[in-house]
Amino acid sequence: MARSRQPLIAGNWKMNGLKADALALAKGVADGVRQAGWQDRAVLICPPATLLAAVADAVKSSGVLVGGQNCHAKASGAHTGDVSAEMLRDCGASHVIVGHSERRADCGETDGIVRAKAEAAWRAGLVPIVCIGETLAEREAGRTLAVLEAQLRGSVPLGATAATLVVAYEPVWAIGTGKTPTTPEVAAAHAHIRQVLSNLTADAGSVRLLYGGSVNGRNAAELLAAGDVDGGLVGGASLKIDEFLAIAKAA
Ligand code: PGA
């Protein structure tokens, strides 16, 4: 299987940032990426939808990519308050996070909904970052790999390829808690994800698998070096320019 996977470091800003701070953060990241001149990794930031267009403008020509945090499955219509993948694309997005555990929990998003959103991303020309991950109770019950497999089978649309899919493994109990799995636990989860993907995609060996959950400047080098890890999905630490750049450097 091909193993030419360019690392991707994605910042998930969640519901944080007003215009002034967000633009300063985006410009700081863009300056750092420009200075580093990385050709061997990609850096993506996912601001709130309200800031997407302005952030895309602020990072223009730096090589920094911009993505959404969620999208509706439909392209347009009577869905008050929602944002479509086409709208994200129109603002300059190249990627969209779908099925983040906070949306699965807060908004009742099922695997079927996540799959429809991933298909919507394709329709709009975006790459979906499909998030999966077990809860603490599921881990303690020894069900981690089974949960990941079920989520993958339910959330990844038919016809996915390495060019049209990124998967993020985010243990729910590691998000925003400062707790992380051990490196062997991350490697075991990612190896299983890749194995399951080999039934779902033609080129599973080339699909990028991100680890997410309490990644920071101190633990990034170790977590991102785990087997089958091709980058990170970073929440809290993506709100600090130096720390986010340190994580990108460690990738
Ligand atoms: P965290 O969030 O880095 O703050 O744990 C990661 C995520 O939810 O994507």
Residues whose N, C-alpha, C, O or C-beta is under 5 A from the ligand:
A	BS01	PGA	N12 A174 I175 G176 T177 G212 G213 S214 V215 L233 V234 G235 G236 A237
